[in-house]
Amino acid sequence: MKNITETIEQMIRKQNVSFISSVDEDGFPNTKAMLAPVKQEGIQTFYWHTNSLSVRIKQYRNNPKACIYFYDKDSFEGVMLKGTMEVVDDPDTKKAIWKDDFSIYYQGGVDGGDFILLRFTAQSGRYYSNFNSISFMVNKEQNMNDPICQSCGMNMRTAEEFGTNADGTPNEDYCHYCYQNGAFTRDVTMDEMMETNLQYIDHWNKETGNNFTPDEARPILREFLSNLKRWKKD
């Protein structure tokens, strides 16, 4: 996971085309190619502008769940981000994003009614590179360069948070909750680990700014855990 945030962010910033997806009234995904975001904040927040006739405005207002995708055709790498898309109504935010060059598309200007601003906030993602995929959660405060426990997914930021090998040396793969003295502390299945993690969903929601219910978080967490060393199938 070393430098994965920077790698993904730099890859995204190099792209001239992006893809955004919405959910229509029949529950089917709709995908559209767009230019690069007009503004990007790390790998969590992205802004696009579009006109008032776009069918996606109504779709996002009815169902904010969304997915965006970026890919590099030369290096054959890509990242999918899942989260929510908001139709921004705040005039100050729209004015902050507006550029004079946009007048060619929106003759009424920033306040003319045709300039629509979309803001996507990522909650989780999946990155593909070198024939391998990595699932991850997105957290504004989280440093994805920190090692994560390959059993429960906890970030390990201090020496005390690392597990220990049989000889007492730190184990770089597992946290001290999951691995001590060269062995796992609990004999559990991946689903049992997932349910343990879900007991702390309120704390996790508070830290990440999300508002997942256990049912909403369960499939995201299952996909995330399935790519960790302890649970990944060869």
C-alpha positions as CSV (number, residue, x, y, z in Angstrom):
1,M,0.0,0.0,0.0
2,K,3.1,2.3,0.0
3,N,2.4,5.6,-1.8
4,I,-0.8,4.2,-3.2
5,T,-2.7,7.4,-2.6
6,E,-0.1,9.5,-4.5
7,T,0.1,6.9,-7.3
8,I,-3.7,6.9,-7.8
9,E,-4.0,10.7,-7.5
10,Q,-1.2,11.3,-10.0
11,M,-2.7,8.8,-12.5
12,I,-6.1,10.5,-12.3
13,R,-4.6,14.0,-12.8
14,K,-2.9,12.9,-16.1
15,Q,-6.2,11.8,-17.7
16,N,-8.2,14.0,-20.0
17,V,-11.3,11.8,-19.9
18,S,-13.3,10.4,-17.0
19,F,-16.4,8.3,-16.7
20,I,-19.3,9.0,-14.3
21,S,-22.2,6.6,-13.6
22,S,-25.6,7.2,-12.2
23,V,-28.7,5.1,-11.4
24,D,-31.8,5.6,-13.6
25,E,-35.4,5.3,-12.5
26,D,-35.5,1.7,-13.4
27,G,-32.4,0.9,-11.3
28,F,-30.0,0.4,-14.1
29,P,-26.5,2.0,-14.2
30,N,-26.0,4.8,-16.7
31,T,-22.4,5.7,-17.7
32,K,-21.2,8.8,-19.5
33,A,-17.7,9.9,-20.7
34,M,-16.8,13.4,-19.4
35,L,-13.8,15.6,-19.6
36,A,-11.4,15.6,-16.6
37,P,-12.8,17.0,-13.4
38,V,-12.6,20.8,-13.2
39,K,-11.4,20.4,-9.6
40,Q,-9.9,17.5,-7.7
41,E,-9.2,17.2,-3.9
42,G,-7.0,14.2,-3.4
43,I,-8.8,11.1,-4.3
44,Q,-11.9,11.9,-2.3
45,T,-13.7,14.9,-3.9
46,F,-14.2,15.7,-7.5
47,Y,-16.1,18.4,-9.4
48,W,-17.6,18.4,-12.9
49,H,-19.7,21.0,-14.7
50,T,-22.6,20.2,-17.0
51,N,-25.6,21.9,-18.5
52,S,-29.2,21.9,-17.1
53,L,-30.5,19.5,-19.8
54,S,-28.4,16.6,-18.6
55,V,-30.5,13.7,-17.6
56,R,-28.1,12.9,-14.8
57,I,-29.1,15.9,-12.8
58,K,-32.5,14.3,-12.0
59,Q,-30.9,10.9,-11.5
60,Y,-28.4,12.2,-9.0
61,R,-31.1,14.2,-7.1
62,N,-33.3,11.0,-6.9
63,N,-30.4,8.7,-6.1
64,P,-27.0,10.1,-5.1
65,K,-25.2,6.8,-5.3
66,A,-22.6,7.0,-8.0
67,C,-19.4,5.6,-9.4
68,I,-16.6,7.2,-11.3
69,Y,-13.7,5.7,-13.3
70,F,-10.3,6.8,-14.6
71,Y,-7.9,4.8,-16.6
72,D,-4.5,5.1,-18.3
73,K,-4.5,3.3,-21.6
74,D,-0.7,3.4,-21.8
75,S,0.1,1.8,-18.5
76,F,-3.2,-0.2,-18.4
77,E,-4.1,0.9,-14.9
78,G,-7.4,2.2,-13.6
79,V,-9.3,3.2,-10.5
80,M,-13.0,2.9,-9.7
81,L,-14.3,5.1,-7.0
82,K,-17.8,4.5,-5.4
83,G,-19.6,7.2,-3.4
84,T,-22.2,9.9,-3.8
85,M,-22.8,12.6,-6.4
86,E,-24.3,15.9,-5.3
87,V,-25.9,18.6,-7.5
88,V,-24.4,21.7,-5.9
89,D,-26.9,24.5,-5.3
90,D,-24.6,26.7,-3.2
91,P,-23.9,29.9,-5.2
92,D,-20.6,30.6,-3.4
93,T,-19.2,27.1,-4.3
94,K,-20.4,27.5,-7.9
95,K,-18.7,30.9,-8.2
96,A,-15.5,29.5,-6.7
97,I,-15.4,26.9,-9.5
98,W,-16.5,29.1,-12.3
99,K,-14.0,30.2,-14.9
100,D,-14.5,32.8,-17.6
101,D,-13.7,30.2,-20.2
102,F,-16.9,28.4,-19.3
103,S,-18.9,31.3,-20.9
104,I,-18.6,29.5,-24.3
105,Y,-20.8,26.7,-22.9
106,Y,-23.0,28.7,-20.5
107,Q,-23.9,32.0,-22.1
108,G,-25.9,33.0,-19.0
109,G,-22.9,32.8,-16.9
110,V,-22.5,31.3,-13.4
111,D,-26.0,32.5,-12.4
112,G,-27.7,31.9,-15.7
113,G,-29.3,28.6,-14.7
114,D,-27.6,26.5,-17.3
115,F,-24.3,26.0,-15.4
116,I,-24.7,22.9,-13.2
117,L,-22.0,21.8,-10.8
118,L,-21.6,18.2,-9.7
119,R,-19.6,17.2,-6.7
120,F,-18.6,13.5,-6.1
121,T,-17.4,12.3,-2.7
122,A,-15.7,8.9,-2.7
123,Q,-16.3,6.4,0.0
124,S,-14.4,3.3,-1.3
125,G,-12.4,2.3,-4.4
126,R,-10.7,-0.4,-6.3
127,Y,-7.3,0.2,-8.1
128,Y,-6.0,-2.0,-10.9
129,S,-2.3,-2.1,-11.9
130,N,0.2,-4.8,-13.0
131,F,-2.5,-7.5,-13.2
132,N,-3.4,-7.0,-9.5
133,S,-6.4,-5.2,-7.9
134,I,-6.5,-3.5,-4.5
135,S,-9.7,-2.5,-2.7
136,F,-9.6,0.4,-0.3
137,M,-11.7,2.7,1.8
138,V,-11.4,6.5,1.3
139,N,-11.1,8.7,4.3
140,K,-10.1,12.3,4.3
141,E,-8.1,11.9,7.5
142,Q,-6.6,8.5,6.7
143,N,-3.1,8.1,5.3
144,M,-3.3,5.2,2.9
145,N,0.5,5.0,2.9
146,D,0.2,3.6,6.4
147,P,0.6,-0.2,6.5
148,I,-2.7,-1.9,7.1
149,C,-3.3,-5.2,9.0
150,Q,-3.7,-8.0,6.5
151,S,-6.3,-9.6,8.7
152,C,-8.7,-6.9,9.9
153,G,-7.7,-3.9,7.8
154,M,-6.7,-1.6,10.6
155,N,-4.1,1.1,9.9
156,M,-0.9,0.6,11.8
157,R,0.7,3.9,12.6
158,T,2.9,3.2,15.7
159,A,5.2,0.4,16.6
160,E,2.8,-0.7,19.4
161,E,0.1,-1.4,16.8
162,F,2.2,-4.0,15.0
163,G,1.8,-7.7,15.8
164,T,4.8,-9.8,16.9
165,N,6.6,-12.8,15.5
166,A,7.5,-15.8,17.6
167,D,10.9,-14.3,18.4
168,G,9.3,-11.1,19.6
169,T,10.2,-8.9,16.5
170,P,7.5,-6.8,14.9
171,N,5.3,-8.5,12.3
172,E,4.8,-6.0,9.4
173,D,1.7,-7.7,8.0
174,Y,-0.6,-8.0,11.1
175,C,-1.7,-5.8,14.0
176,H,-1.3,-6.6,17.6
177,Y,-5.0,-7.4,18.0
178,C,-4.8,-10.1,15.3
179,Y,-1.3,-11.5,15.6
180,Q,0.9,-12.1,18.7
181,N,4.0,-14.3,19.2
182,G,3.9,-15.7,15.7
183,A,0.2,-16.8,15.7
184,F,-3.2,-15.4,15.1
185,T,-5.0,-14.4,18.3
186,R,-8.4,-15.7,17.1
187,D,-9.4,-18.6,14.8
188,V,-12.1,-16.9,12.8
189,T,-13.5,-16.9,9.3
190,M,-13.5,-13.8,7.1
191,D,-17.2,-13.3,7.7
192,E,-16.7,-13.5,11.4
193,M,-13.9,-10.9,11.1
194,M,-16.3,-8.7,9.1
195,E,-19.0,-8.9,11.7
196,T,-16.5,-8.0,14.4
197,N,-15.5,-4.9,12.4
198,L,-19.1,-3.9,11.9
199,Q,-19.5,-3.6,15.7
200,Y,-17.4,-0.4,15.4
201,I,-19.3,1.1,12.5
202,D,-20.5,4.1,14.5
203,H,-16.9,5.0,15.4
204,W,-15.8,4.4,11.8
205,N,-18.6,6.6,10.4
206,K,-17.6,9.4,12.7
207,E,-13.9,9.2,11.7
208,T,-14.6,9.0,7.9
209,G,-17.6,11.4,7.7
210,N,-19.8,8.6,6.2
211,N,-23.2,7.4,7.4
212,F,-23.2,3.7,6.5
213,T,-25.7,1.3,8.0
214,P,-24.3,-2.2,8.7
215,D,-26.2,-3.5,5.7
216,E,-24.6,-0.9,3.4
217,A,-21.1,-1.4,4.8
218,R,-21.2,-5.2,4.7
219,P,-20.6,-5.7,1.0
220,I,-17.9,-2.9,0.9
221,L,-16.1,-4.5,3.8
222,R,-16.4,-8.0,2.4
223,E,-14.7,-6.9,-0.8
224,F,-12.0,-5.0,1.1
225,L,-11.2,-7.9,3.4
226,S,-11.2,-10.5,0.6
227,N,-8.1,-8.7,-0.9
228,L,-6.1,-8.9,2.4
229,K,-3.3,-11.4,2.7
230,R,-5.1,-13.6,5.4
231,W,-8.2,-14.0,3.3
232,K,-7.1,-13.6,-0.3
233,K,-7.5,-16.8,-2.3
234,D,-4.6,-17.7,-4.6
